[in-house]
Amino acid sequence: MTRNEGERASLLAARDVERADASRKETEMDEHAKSASVSARAGILAVMALIAIGVTCVFAAGGRGTDDRVALSPRGAYVATDERLGEANPWNSVHYDVSCETADYRQVHDKTKMSDDDRALLRRVTYVSGFWRLRSGHRDPQKYIDGLKETPCEAAGFALNVVFVEDSEKMCTYMLKLYREGAKDQGNYTYGAGKATCVVLDPNSWGINPTKCNGEFSHIWYNKVNIVHEVAKKIEAGEISEDFKATHYFWMDGDIAHGIVGKIGRFPRLEPVLRVLKDEGREDKMMVRCYASDTLDSWSYAATGSQAALGLPASKPNYCPWMRHEVIANIFGGSLSALDSFVKAWPEYINKHVPTEANGGDPRSGDEVCDCPSEEFLMTSMANDQSYMRYYSKNTCARNLREPL
């Protein structure tokens, strides 16, 4: 489950077409993926885990075995029952549309101005985008899939290099098909080599496990950092194609392109990523973006004004008043060395303040304990903790507190 910013606060307070036709289309698309270059072109909602990679699905950078049980379109088709989820699971009736008809942000972006140097800087980023379908969720599964599909569509339209992280080979097949569709209609500017791959991660081995959270989504929040770090390590070690090696690796929520709040011209957030790279990249620390620092012009790429595009959340959470909320955690990242450093301090900080399996449900931090804060609360508060400030850049927006400590 990935979340849009407008629903963060509420989260915290409470899928056969005929087989012959489907098989033929599957084979055609998979064979094309093995031979063609793309440059020619996170219910089970999002569960982040620090775990071993079980399956690698590659698009435009190599081939992938065909899962003949998959029936992911043509348009109007339904995916065959996924036995892994169980017959009663609501995900079994979700419509997985393979089309990128509604992807249009790149045409908007073509009208904007950005220097060649800035575009070159953005081409040095690889994005890690995760989505897992959870059994329980706060939103109808169809709404998640409808939002999810635009991320690979738009990523391909911008030729971003993306490693998708999913819960099954079926979902990997789906995401790579969408990426291929999006690559058919690119904008004037590209921000990568147009490479996409997908890995399946076992959701049964989560790195950080809170004990007092009611929903599965909390495990997602806490393990995003671990996932992007794990994928970056696999890339650097050659376990994932070297085509994805990058100067910086950024986590990107699976449904970041279009969610329940509707289109607001916010994908793939090139301007905010560019800004943080230019402002903080030299320090080699964790880089984040914040609500109050992202304005309408940054989200739509056009000079449309300075009014904040998002409704700002309260800076001080009512139920954990010692914490602060400034960071938007749907996109963050750093170099591999920065991630190496941060991933050691991140669970330490969480275990210090949140009941987890690691601390036996007792953080023993006096008044500075919160049963189930979001990862945004945690990132913001960690950046303002004297013992952990060094893991963020000196001018990180996470320390621009609207309500001082």
C-alpha positions, 0 to 999 in steps of 0.5 A, spaced: 500 500 500 502 506 498 499 512 500 497 519 497 499 525 501 492 527 502 490 521 506 496 520 511 492 523 517 486 518 516 491 512 515 494 514 522 487 515 526 483 508 524 482 480 479 480 469 465 480 471 459 480 465 454 486 462 455 488 461 448 488 468 446 491 470 453 497 465 452 498 468 445 498 475 447 503 473 453 508 470 448 508 475 443 509 481 448 514 477 452 518 475 446 518 482 444 521 484 451 526 479 450 528 482 443 527 490 443 530 495 447 525 500 451 529 506 448 526 504 441 520 502 444 507 497 494 490 490 500 496 486 498 498 494 498 505 495 499 509 491 504 516 493 504 521 488 507 528 487 508 529 480 504 532 476 499 530 477 492 527 471 489 525 472 482 528 477 477 523 480 471 527 484 466 524 488 461 529 491 455 535 489 459 534 481 458 529 476 458 524 473 463 520 466 463 513 466 461 508 465 467 502 462 463 497 462 468 497 470 467 491 473 464 493 481 464 488 484 459 487 485 453 483 491 455 477 488 459 480 482 461 480 479 468 486 476 472 485 469 473 484 467 480 491 468 484 491 461 488 497 465 493 491 470 495 486 465 496 479 464 493 475 469 497 481 475 497 478 481 493 484 482 489 481 476 485 476 480 481 480 486 480 481 489 473 488 489 470 488 494 464 494 494 460 494 501 457 497 508 458 491 512 455 491 517 460 498 518 461 499 525 459 504 529 464 510 528 459 506 532 454 506 538 460 513 537 461 515 538 454 513 545 455 517 547 460 524 549 461 530 545 464 537 546 462 541 540 459 546 540 465 540 539 470 537 533 465 543 530 465 543 530 473 537 527 473 539 521 468 544 519 474 538 516 478 535 509 478 528 509 482 525 503 486 518 503 486 514 498 490 507 495 491 504 489 495 497 487 495 495 486 502 489 482 504 486 488 508 486 495 506 483 502 507 481 502 500 478 498 494 483 494 491 481 497 484 482 504 486 489 502 488 490 498 481 487 504 477 492 509 480 498 504 480 498 503 472 500 510 471 507 510 474 510 505 469 506 508 464 509 515 466 516 512 468 517 509 461 514 516 458 520 519 461 525 513 460 526 513 467 530 507 469 526 503 474 526 497 478 519 495 480 518 491 487 512 486 487 509 481 491 509 476 485 511 474 478 504 476 475 505 483 478 512 483 475 509 481 468 503 487 469 508 492 471 513 491 465 507 491 460 505 497 462 512 500 462 512 497 455 506 501 453 508 507 456 515 507 452 511 508 445 509 515 447 515 518 450 516 526 451 521 530 448 526 529 454 528 523 457 531 522 464 534 515 463 536 509 458 529 507 458 530 501 462 525 497 467 526 490 471 522 487 476 524 483 482 519 479 487 521 480 494 518 475 499 513 479 504 514 474 510 521 476 512 520 484 514 526 487 517 522 492 522 516 489 525 512 494 530 508 491 535 502 496 536 500 498 529 493 495 527 494 495 520 499 491 515 501 498 512 505 500 518 510 495 516 510 498 509 512 505 512 518 502 516 521 498 511 521 502 505 528 505 507 531 497 507 528 495 500 531 501 496 537 500 500 537 492 498 535 493 491 541 498 490 546 493 493 543 488 489 545 493 483 552 494 485 553 487 486 551 485 479 545 481 482 541 486 478 543 488 471 549 494 471 544 498 467 541 500 473 547 502 476 546 510 478 549 515 482 543 516 486 537 511 488 530 514 490 525 510 493 518 512 489 511 509 492 508 505 487 502 509 486 505 516 486 503 518 479 495 518 480 492 516 486 485 517 490 486 525 490 486 525 483 491 528 478 495 533 480 501 533 475 505 531 480 509 525 477 515 523 477 517 529 481 523 531 477 523 538 479 523 536 487 528 531 486 533 535 482 532 541 487 534 536 492 540 533 488 543 540 487 542 542 494 544 536 498 547 531 493 554 534 495 554 532 502 552 524 501 546 524 506 539 522 506 535 526 501 528 528 503 522 532 501 517 536 505 510 538 505 511 546 506 517 546 501 513 543 495 509 548 491 505 548 485 510 549 480 514 544 483 509 539 482 506 541 475 513 543 472 510 549 470 511 556 473 503 556 475 504 560 482 507 559 489 501 556 492 502 550 496 499 544 492 498 540 498 494 541 504 499 541 509 498 536 515 499 538 522 506 539 524 505 536 531 501 530 531 496 530 537 497 523 540 505 524 539 506 531 541 514 530 542 514 528 534 514 533 528 511 532 521 514 535 515 517 530 510 513 527 504 516 520 504 513 517 497 520 519 495 527 519 498 534 517 497 541 518 496 547 514 494 549 507 496 554 510 501 549 514 504 544 509 504 549 504 507 549 509 513 542 511 514 540 504 514 544 502 520 541 508 524 534 507 521 532 501 525 536 503 531 532 510 531 525 506 530 527 501 536 528 507 540 522 510 540 516 505 537 514 498 540 517 493 535 519 485 535 526 487 536 525 491 543 520 486 545 514 491 545 518 496 550 522 502 547 524 504 554 525 511 551 521 515 557 516 520 554 519 520 547 515 513 545 509 513 540 506 506 538 505 507 531 507 513 528 508 514 520 515 513 517 514 521 515 513 522 523 519 518 524 524 521 518 522 528 521 523 527 528 530 523 527 532 529 523 531 533 529 534 529 534 541 531 536 544 524 536 541 522 528 542 529 525 548 527 522 545 522 517 541 528 514 544 534 510 545 540 514 540 544 510 535 538 509 527 541 509 526 536 515 529 541 520 524 547 517 519 546 523 513 550 522 512 548 530 519 548 533 520 543 538 
